Amino acid sequence: MWKKVKGCEYFLKVCVTQGFACPTRLYVFYLYGLSPALFSAFIVFLPSLQIRQSAAVMLRMRVKKHWKKISLDHRESDVFVVHEQREVLQYVALISALDGCLLIGQNMHRSKYFEYILCILGTLSQSLKYPCLSQVGLLLLSKVVESNPEPFKPHYRQLLQLFGTVLQDLDNPTAMYYCILTLTAMTAYTGTEEMNLMRALIPRLIIALKHLIKADQGQASDAMEVFDELMESEVSIIVPHIAEIVHFCLEVSADTTLTDSLRVKALSCIAFLIRLKSKTVLKQKLLNPILQTVFPVLSAAPPPGEEDPEDEENGDEGDTDNESPKHFAAQVIDTMALHMPPEKLFQQLMPLTQVCLASENPYERKAGLMCMAVLAEGCADHIRTKLLSSMLQTVCQSLSDNNQVVRSAGLFALGQFSEHLQPEVSKYCAELMPLLLGYMSALNQAKIGHITKAFYALENFMENLGSEIEPYLPTLMETMLSALSNAENLKLKELAVSAIGAIANAAKDKLVPYFPPVIESLKGFLTDTRDEMRALQTQALDTLSVLARTIGKDVFSPLAAECVQLGLNLTNAIDDPDLRRCTYSLFSAVSTVSPDCLSPHLTAITTIMLLSLKSTEGVTVSLTDTVFLPSVRPSAMQKLLGVVLPSFLEAVRGERERQVVMGVLEAMNAVLKACQGEALQSPGRLQEISQAIRDVLKKRTVCQDGGGDEADDDEQQAEYDAMLQEFAGEGIPLLASAVPADTFQPHLNELLPLIMNKAKSSCTVADRSFSVGTLGEILQSLVSVSGGRACAGKLSNRLLPVLVAGVRDSDSEVRNNSVFGLGALAQAAGPLVAQDYPMMLSLFSNLLSKEQDRRVIDNLCAALCRMIMSHMEGVPLEQVLSAFSCMGFYAGPMPNSRCL
């Protein structure tokens, strides 16, 4: 029969009349190497949809495998064959054909392919009156644009005009769905010339999504990603429509008949908007509507017979993916705390929280506690100074609640308070430690989920206790050592190992009696090769690093070389980014105890670190642990710095997430502190770092959203916005101490006004404290560098009024930092500020007569000593010493001791 086949028509006739036209026979034809043109004919002419679908699959396979063997005419005709199937209603039959079209496009010359595609798309506007045709055309459009959006840029205006029409066809949800998918794919490539068209689509887009939700919630959930893409790529498009978007998302979030996925997308969109445009949300009075919707979601009880994911006792604590509306409702409040002024947020939030806490419903009480917990990070200063006692009392009471769901939420809140509200929360040690120890002793070890929360609260609280942990040490270590030796559950051992690290941070050398059994357990964990040990090994390395830093050099030094070898063995044997991160931290810690034991391994260590910096696994060397850097060879040091510092600067400028930038600035400061002038040897690096600091202080970086629509109301900002600038400001004294004063002074002259601006009386206490504290640190840095005295003398006229005003401030922290700053100025400038000594002494005398804060008095003593050492002739020693003897001279700070 094969010899009789002369053309497509004859072959089709044979297939139909002799019964060969079935999917199985088509595959036989494929194996025999039938021409793609014949499969194209099958797609067009055969009556059966099943056979046409199979023919489309065969076409795709044949094109993919034998493109170069297909004639030019057939290559071009295959695109139109696919397009001619637009009238087929069963879309499943089109998917393979569309894939085939995309494969052809990948192989065909770009200009020729897009000529065909645009020819096809040109018919879309005429086909909109036929629903099935528009659906198929938009499906094709979404596929080709998703595969490669950029070449369509010249046609974006035409496409956006088309979308405006499609989004109004509310009776055709499938067409709207593919239209929105295409819009999502285009958004990242949209230019300024398309902004107005995109902006005009937003109201139609919201209406279309409402209708799509009624038709297909799964498609609607996918389509809602268009908002994420718009916010990620060009948030200015949606700013005029923020209120409409928020109200739409609130409507979706509150509807319990909708799928969790759809409600999560809506809540996530609200959180994203708050993160990017919190001031706009406040200005448009959207805070209260958001809270009124979010609280019922947060306090909703799970379906009968079920539990919230975080309350389930399934033993799988490693699963952190919680995609429930309740979880995202808490994230919305957390985002508010991080991005809104606390005064404005608490005014509307706390009444709702108090209603929940007083409820008979345990899930409403849980919601109130969860709300307080997520506020702790973003509003720490506000809570510490105004609400800590009352909020802590509420949390402690929850630990005796008759419902475990409430107790678990209370433990989480206590852990959050302990982590973010230091040092004030540690003052409640006498009340909290017995409560936590008693709670731990009564726990059922089978309920590992609840135990995890108890360990979280205990660990965060005791880590910052210092010497106050000593009375509780025997009980704590008995509990932890018992868990290490007896527990069969690896998760419980991991929790105990982590807790021992926290205990070591507080107890330091008081932990020596318990060191031998602890170290033997850790070594056993680190030499176990089972895969299930990985999380425990990671934690064991972390705790070993803490012990190296805290237990004492004499105790740990004999083990230093063995610990380095253990770390290298793990890094070489196991390809795990978390394990490598903890190994780097261990090497850093060991270098503080026994640097010599690192020397034989420096080449291997630096090689691994450089590979990690270039990896795509999200692994970054912990550069906040930079003690070992000075031990690195100079050539290797410059190579490492040449990779690290440019990466840091790029992240400061371009990273959107504020907390990431904060971490980068902290790491950069650690590098500058460890390497000093070595870090600034590269030409232009001092200028680049100074510019990055200036950009942060001027709110010009990407993560600060320096747009003009939110430029006012600077005095009230989120605490983390101010904290970001503090991290940047901390780099200025480090730069000042790393290079000669004449080299840094041009940069300092540009940075100082930005710091001094935050000392105004209208600024927050945190800003004023940061401002005068940074000025004092800068002056202290000038003491030790070449040309520092002359530089300090030139700055004195500008800095004195700011520091003097700070000494008279109502807040003790501001006064403390200002007194320190005046002492640093006297020490740095010496005789150059002799004419200001009488005014400074008078100021200190008035302060001494009424100051109650011991820290301020101690710093005042230190400042007087600096004045004496720098210019003794300017200080009436008899009067000063008389004042010292009356108050009881304190010789603690170094300047006092030297002066004495």
N, C-alpha and C positions, 0 to 999 in steps of 0.2 A: 504493500500500500504506500510505503514511503516514496517509492519511485514515481507514483502517480501524482504526488502533490506538486502542483505547478504554481499555485498562488494562494493568497489568503482566502478568497471566496470559495474556491474548490475545497480547500482544507476545512473551512467552517462547515460547508455542506456535509462533508464526510463525517465530521465530528457529531453533528446534530443527528443525521439520519442513522448512523451506525452505533450511536450510544456511547461515543468516546468522551463526550463533554461532561465529565464529572471531576471533582477535585483530585481523586486518586489518579485518574488517567492524565490530568494536567501535570501532576508531579512526574509521571513517567515521561511526558513530553519534555519537561524541564531537564530531566536526566539525559535525554537524548540530545540536548543542546539546541532546542527549537529557537528560532529567531525571536528577539524581543518584539519585532513587528507583529508576529503572530499572537503573542500574548496581548499586545495592545489591541489587536482585532477582537480577541476574546472579550476584553473589558468593554468594548463598544457595542458589539453585535449580539452576544449570547444573551438569551432571555433570562436565565436564572441568576438571581442575586448572589447565591452561594458560589456559583461557578465564577462570576465576575469578581467576587472578592478574592477567590483563590488565584485567579489570573493576575490580579493586582499584586498579590504577594509574590508570585513567580516573576512578574516584571521587576519588582524591587530587587529580588535576589539576582536576577540575570544582569540588571544594570550595575549592581554593586560589584559583581564578579568579573564582568566582561565588557566594561565600558569602552576600553580601547579598541575592542574588536567590532563595536557597533558602528555602522556607517553614519556619516554626518547627517544624512536625511532622516534616518531613524532616530538619531539622538534628538533632533529638533521636534520630530512628530510626537515623541513620547510625552513631552510636557503638555501638549494640547490634548492628548488622549486622556490624561489625568483630569484636566480642566473640564472636558466634555461630560464628565460624570457628575456634574453639579446637581443634576435633577434627581439623583438617587436619594431617596429619603432615609434609608438605613445608613447612618453615619459610620457604623462600624465597618461597613464595606469601603468607606472612603479612607480610613486611617492608613491602611497599607498603601493605598494609591498616593496619599499625601507624603508618606515617608519616601516612596519612590520618587516623587517630584523633588523632595529635598535632596535625595541622593544624586539625582541628575544635576541639581543646582550646584552641589559640591564639586562635581567633575566638569561641568560645562564652563566655558569661558565666562567670566563674571559679567561683562557687558551684554553678552547674548542672552544669558539666563535672566537678568533683570529686565531685559527688553520683553521677554515672554511674560514674566511675572507681572510687570506693570500693564501689559496688554490685557492680561486676565483681570487685574484689579480695576482696570478702566471700565469694565462692565458692571462693577458692583453697584454703583449709584443707580444704574438703570434696572438692576435686579432687585432692589429693595422692596418693591411691591409684591414680589414673590418670596414668601418667607423661607421656603426650602432653599431657593437659590442664594439668598443673602446669608443664610446660615453656613452653607458650604463655602461660599466665597470668603466669609469672615474667618471660618475655620482655617482655610488655606492661608489667609493673611496673617493670622495669629501664629501659625507654624513658621512661616518664612521670616517674620519679624523677630520672633523669639530666637530663631537660629542665628540671625545676624542683623541686628537693628540698624547699625550705623549706615549702611549703604542707602537706606530709605530716607535719610535726613532731608534730601532735597524735596521730598514729597510729603513731609510732615504736615505742612499747612493743609494740603489737600486731604490728607487722612484725618486730621482733626476736624475739619469741616464735615467729612463723612460721618465721623463718630457722633458729632452733634445731632445728626439726623437719626442714626441708629439708636442712640440712647433715648430718643423720644418714641420709639416703636415699642411701647410697653407690652404689647401682646405677643412679642417675639423675644422671650427671655433668653433663648439659646443664642440668638444673634447678639443680644446685649452682653452676654457672658463672653463670647469670643472678642467682641469689641473691647471690653474692659481688660482682657488678658493682653491684647495688642497694645493698648494704652499703657499698661504696666511695663511691658517690655521696652516701649519707646521712651519712657519718662527720663531715664538716666542720660539720654542723648539729646534731650530737648534744649534748644538754645533760647536766647532772650527774645528772638523774633516770634517764637511760638507761645510765649508766656501768657499773653492776653487770651489767646484761643484756649489754652489749657485752663486758665482761671475761669473762663466762662462755662467750661464743661462741668465744674464741680457741683452746682445745684442739680443738673440733669443726672450726674453720676449718682448722687445720693438717692434720687427718686428711682433710678433704674435698679439700684441695689435693694431698695425696699421691695420692688416687684420680683426681683430675682430670689429673694429670701422666701417669698410665697411659693415660687415655682420649684426651686431646688436649693436646699440649704447647703449642700456640699459645694455646689458651684458658687454660691454666694460667699461661702467662707474663703474659697480660693480668690474670688474677685476682690474681696476686701483688702487683699495685700496691696492693691493700688494705692491705698492711703500710706502704707509704710514706705512704698517706693517714692511717692511724692514728698513725704517728709524727709526721707533720707537724701534725695537728690536735689530738691529745690523747694524748701519749705515755704518760700515767699508766695508760691502759687496758691497755697491753701490759707494763708493768714487772713484774707478778707472773709473766709468762710468757716473760721474756726468754730464759731457758735453753732452753725448748722451741723458741722461734722460731730461736735461733742454731743449735741442733742440726739442725733441719729444713733451714735454709739451707745448712749445711755438707754435709749429705747430698746436696742438689741440686748444690752447687758441685763436689763431687768426682766426680759421675757423668758420665763422658765420653761416655756414650751419649745424653745429653740435648742439646737444642739450645743453641747459644751464648747465644741470647736468654734462655732460662730460667736458665742458670747465671749470666749477668751480673746478672739480677734478684736472684738469691740473694746474690751477693757485694755488690751495691749495698746490699741490705737490711742486711747485716752491718756495712758501713761506716757506714751511717746510724745504726744502733744505737750503735756506738762513739762517733760524734760527739755523740750526744745523752746517752748514759748510760754513759760509759766507766768510771766508778767501780763501777757495778752489774756491768758485765762483769767487772771485776777481782775484785770481792767474790765473785761466783759461780764463780770459777776457770774462766772461759771463754777466757782468753787462750791457754793452751797448746793446747786443741782447735782454736781458730781457726788458729793458726800451723801446726799439724800438717796442716791441710787446705789452707791457702793456699799453702804452699811447693811442694807437688807441682804445683799449678796454675801457679804462677809459673815453674817450671823445666821445664814440659812442652815437648817439641819439636813444631814444627808438623807437619802431615801431610807425607808424602814428596812432594818436588817443590814445596813451598810454603815461604814465609817468614812470619815474624811481620810484621804491618803496618808496624811502625816500622823494619823492616830492608829493606823493599822499595825497590828503586831504580826507581821509576816516574816520578820527576821531579815528582810532585804533592805538594809539601811543605805546601800550603795546606790539605790535607784532614786535619783534626785529630780527626775522629770515629773513634775506635778503640773499637769495642764488643766487644772480645774478652775472654774470661774472664781471660786473662793480664794484660791491662791493668787490669782491675778488681781482680785479686789484689794488684797493686802499690799500687792506691789504698787497699786495706784496710790495708796496712802503713803507708802514708803517713798515713792517718787515725789509726792508733794512735800514730804519732810526734807528731802534733799534739795529741792529746787524752789521752795517758797519761803518768805520771811516767817519765822515762827510765830510772831505776834498775830499776823493775819490768819495763819492756819489754825492756831489753837483757839482763837475766838469762836470759830464755827465748828471745830472738831470736838472739843472737850465735852460740850453738852450731849452730843450723840454718844460719846464714849461712856459717860456717866450713866446714861439710861441703860446701856447694855450691861454694865457692871452690876447694876441693881436688879437685873431681871431674874425671874425664876427659871428661865430657860437656860440650860447649861451652854448651849451653843451661842447664845447672845453674850453670856459672861465670857466665854472663850473669845468672841469677837472683840470685846472691850480690851482684854489683855493683849491680844495680838496687835491691836491698834497701838497700845502703849509701847509694845515691844519694837515695832517698826519705826516709831518716832525717835527712838533713842539715838540712832546714828546721826540723822540729819539735823536734829534739834537739840543736840547734846548740851550746848551752853545754856540754852533757855531752860531746859529741865534741871540742870545742875544748880542754877542760881535761883530758881523760883518754885519748882514743883517736886524736887527729888524726894523729900520726906514723905509727902502724901502719896506719891505714886509708888514708892517702895513699900509703904505700909499696905497698900492695896495688893501688890504682888505677893507679899509674904502671907497675907490672909488667904490668898488663892491656893497656897500649897496645902492647906488643910481642908479644901473643898471636898465634898463627898463624891464628886464626879472626876474620874481620871482625865477626861478630856480637858477640864478646866485646870487641873493640876499640871498637866503637860504644858498647857499654854502659859501658866505661871512660871514654870521652870524656864521656858524659852524666853519669857520677858526678863526674868532675873539674869539669865545669861547675857542678854542684850545690854541690860543696864550695866552689868559688870564689865563688859567689853568696851562700852562707849562712854560711860559716865565717871571715869576715873579722874582724879583720885578721890573725889567726894564720896563715892559709894563705899569705898573701903573703910570709911569712918564708922560704918554700921557693922563692923566685923563681929563685935560681941553679940549682936542680935542674930546675925545671919549664919555664922559658921556652925553654932550648935544646931540651928534649924536644918541646915543642909546635911550635916553629919547624921543627925537623927533620921532624916528622910532617906539617906543612902542605906542605912543599916536595915531599914524596913522594906527595901525593894525586893521584888520577885525577879530573880535573875533570868527567868524564862521570858520576861517581857523586855526584850532587848531594845525595842523602840523607845519605851519609856525610860529605860536606863540611860540610853544615849542622851536624852534631854537632861537628865539629872547630872550626868557627867559634864555636859556643856555648861550648865549653870555653875557647878562647883569649880570647874577648871578656870573659867573666866574670872570668877570672884577671887580665888586664892592666889592667882598668878601675881597680883599686884599688892599682896599683903605685906611683903617684906618681913621684918622680924616679928610681926604680929602673928605669923603662922606658927611660931614655935610651940605654943601650948597644944596645938592640934596635930603636931607632926607625928607622934606615935600612932594615934588612931588612923590618920590618913595613910601612913605607910603600911600599917598592918592590913588595911583594906586593899591597897594596891598590890602588895606582894602576894597576898592571898589570891587575887585575881590572876596574877601572872603564873602562879604555880598550879592552881587548881582548875581554873576555868577551861572547859573544853571549847567554848565558843570563841573563835578567833576575833570576832568583833569586840567582845568584852576585853580581851587582852589588848587589843589596839587602843581602846578607850583608857585602860589603865596605864599603858605606856605614855600616851599623850598627857594624862594627868600627872605622871611623875615629872615630865618636863615642866609643867606649870608649877609644881611644888618646888622644883629645883630653882626656878627663877626667883621664887620668894625666899626659900630657905638658904640657898647658896651653900656655904661650907657646913651648915648645920645638918646637911643630908649625908655627910661622910659616913656615919655609922651604918647607913642603909645602902652604901654604894656597892659593896661586893655582890650581894644577891641581885641587885638591879643590873649590874654590868654583865653578869653571867647570863641572865635571861636575854638581854639584848644581843649578845654575841650568838646565842643559840638561834635567835630569830634570823639574824643576818646570814647565817650559814645554811639555812634551810632552803632547798632548791625548789620546793613545790610552788606551783603557780598561785595557789590560793593564799600563799603567804605574802603576796606582793604589797597589799595595803599595810599589813603589819610591819613589813620591812621598811617601807617608806616612813612610817611613824617612828620606828626604832632609830632610823638615821637622824630624824629631826630631834628626838630626845637626846641622842648621843651628842649632837651639836650643842644643845643647851647645857648638858653636863660638863662638856669640855670648857665652856665659858664660866661656869658658876661653881663647880665643886672644889676648885683650887688647883694650882699648877702642880704642887707636890703630889697630889693624889692622882691626877690624870696623866701627867707626863709619861710614866712608865707604859701607858697604854697607847700613846699617840701614834707610834709607828704602826702598830697593829690595826688601829682604826683606819689609818690612811689606806693600808693594804686591803682591808675589808671593803672600803668604798670603791677602790679601783677594781677589785674582783667583781663586785656587783655591776659596775658600769660596763665592764668588758663582757660580762656574761648575759646581761639582761638589757634589752633595748626598750627602756621605759622612761619617758620624759620626766615624770614625777620623781622617779628614783634618782635620775641624774641631778635634778634640781636639789634634792636633799643631800646628795653626795657633795655637790659644790659647797653647800652650807657647812657640811662637816669639815671639808678641807679648810675653809675659812676659819672655823672655830679652832681646829687643831693648830693652825698657824699662830694663834695668840698664845698657845701653851708651849709648843715646841716647833718653831719654824724650821729648824734643821732637818727634821724628819720629812719635810716636804721637798727638800732640794733634789733628791734623786728622782723625783716624780714630776718635776715642774713641766718638762716637755710634754709628757702625756696629759697632764691636767690642762695646760693652756690649749693644746690641740683639741681636746674634747670640748672645751668652752667655746672656741672659735667655731667649731662645727655646729654647736648648739645655737649660737647666735644667728647662723645662716640657715638653720633648719626651718621647715614649714610646719612644725608640730606645735607651735606656740610656746616653745621652751625658751626662756630667757634666763641667762645666768643671774643669780641673785646678787646684783651689784650693790645692794645695801650692805652686804657682807663683804667689805672691800679691804679688810685688814691685811689679807695676804698679798695685795697688789704690789706694795713696795718691795716684796721679795722677788718679784718677777724680773728677769733680765731686761735692761733698758730697751733693747730692740724689740723684744716680745711685748713689752709694755706699750710702746708706741703703736705697734701693730694692733694690739687689743683696743687701745683708746681710739685708733683710727676707724675702727668698726663701731665701737659703742657710742661715742659722743655724737657723731653725725646722725646715728639712728635716733638717739634721744631728741636731738634738736628737730628732726623731721616730725617726730611724734608730737612734740609740744606745739608745733605750728599747725599740723594737719589732722591730728586725732580728734574725733568728735566726742568721745566719752570723757567727761571731766575727770572721773576718778582714775582713769588710765593715765591722763596727763599728770595728775597729782603724784601717782606712783613713779612716773618717769622723772619728774622734777626731784623727788626724794632720792631716787637712785643717782641722778646726776650730781646732786649735792654731796652724796656719799663718795662718789668718785673724786670730786674736787677736793673734798676734805682729806681723802687718803693720798691722792697723788699731787695735790697742790700745783706748783709751777709746772711740773711734768705734764699735767693735763692740758696746759695752755701753750705748749711749744709750737704746735702747728700754726703756720701763718693764718691770721684771720679768725682763729678760734675764740679769742677773748671777745672780739667784736660780735661774733655769732651768738655766743652765750649771753652777752649783755643785751643784745637785741631781742633774744627770746624772752628774757626776764622782763624787759620793757613792754613787749607785746602782751604778756600776761597781766602786768600791772595796769595797762591801758585797756584791757578787755578786748583785745584784737585777735585772739586766737579762735580757731574754728569751734572749740568746745565752749567758748564763752558767748557765741552768737552775738557779735558786736553790731547787730543791725540797728538802724536808727529808730525803729518802732518801739524800742524798749530802753531808750537812753535815759529816761528820767527816773526819779525815785531811788537814787543811788544809796541813800542812807539806810534804806531797808532792803536787805538782800538775804538770800539763803545763806546759812552758815557755811555751807561747803563752797559757795562762791568766794567768800572771804578766805576760806582755808586754802583754796587754790592759789590765791595771791600771796598768802603767807609762805607757801612752799617756794614760790618764785623768789620772794624777798629774802629768804634764808640763803639764797645763793650769792647775794651781794657781799656780805662780809667774807665769804669764802674766796671770792674773786679778789677782794681787797687785800687779803692776807697772802695771796699767791704770787703777786707781781709787784714791782716797785710802784710807789704811790703816783709818780708822774705818769706812768704808763696807764694806770687805771682811772686817773682823775677825770679825763674827758667823758668816760662812760659813767662815772659816778655823778658828775654834774647833771647828766640827763636823768638818772634814776632817782636822785634824792627828792626832787619835788613830788614824785609819785608816792614816795613813802611818807613824806611830811604831810601830804594832803590828808592822810588818814588819821592825823592827830587832832583834827578839828573837834570841838566840843559836841558838834551834832552827830559825829560818828559813833558807832557802837563801842562798848567797852573793849571788845575783842580787837577791833580795828585800832583804837587808841593804844592799847597795850602792845600790839604788834608794831605799830609805828615807832614808838619811843624805844622799844626793845631792840628793833633792828638798827636804829640810829646808834644805840649804845654798842651793839656788836660791831658795827662798821668802825666806830672810833677805836674800839679795843684792837681790831685787826690792824689799824694803822700804827699801833705802838711798835710792832715788830718788823715793819718793812722799811726799806730805804725810802727816804723822803716823806715818811709818815708824819713827822712832827710839823713840817711846813704845810702839808696838806690839811692837817687838823686845825692849824692856826687859821688858814684861809676859810675853813668851814665854820669856825666858831660863831661868827656873827649871825649866820643863818640858823644854826642849830640851837644856840642858847635859848632863844625865846620859846621854842617848842618844848625843850626839856624842862625849863622853869615852869611853864604852864602845866606840864605833866606832874611835877612835884606837888602842885596844888590840886590835883584831880581828886574827885570823890572816891574813886576806886583804888583799893590798896595795890592791886596788881600794876596799874598804870603808875602809881607813885613809886612803887618798887623799881620798875624798869627805868623810870626817869631819873631816879637817884643814881642808879647804876650808870646811866648814860652820862650824867654830869661828872661822875668820878672818872669814867673812861676818857672824857674830853680833857679833864685836867691832866691825866696821865699821858695822853697822846700829844697834847699841845704844849704842856709844861709852862715855861715862863711866857710863852706867847699869849696866854690868857691870864696873866698875873693881874691885870687891871680888873678882871671879873671876880677875883677871889673874894673881896669883901661882900659882894652881892650874894655869892654862893654860900658863904659862911653864915650870913644872916638868914638866908632861906633855910639852911639846914638847922639852924638854931630854933627857928620858929616851928619847923616840922618836929624836931626832937621833943619839944615841950608838950605836944599833943598826940603824937603817933602811938597807936596801940598795937599795930601789927609788927610782930617780932622780925619778920623777914625784911621789912622796910628799915627797921632800926639797924639790923645787921648790915644791910647794903649801905646805909648811911655811914656806918663806921668804916666800911671798906672805901667809900668815896673820900672820906677825910684822909685816910691813910694814903690814897693815891695822890691827893693834893700835896700832902707833906713830902712824899718821896719825889714828886716832880718839881716842886718849888717851895722848899721849906721856909724861905724868907717871907712868903706870902701868908703864912698861917701863924696866928698867935698860939704857940704851943701850950703855954700855961693854962689859958682859958679852955682850950680843947681837951687837954688831959684832965682838967678838973671836971669837965662835963662827962668825960669817959668814966672817971672814978665814981661819979655820982650814980651813973646808970649801971655800973658793973661792966668792965671792959670785956668784950668778946673777941677772942683772937682766932676765931675759926677760919674765915676767908683768908686766902693767901696774902692779899695786900696787908691785912691787919697783922699777920704774923711777921711779915718782912719789916713792917714799920716798927713793930715792937722790938 
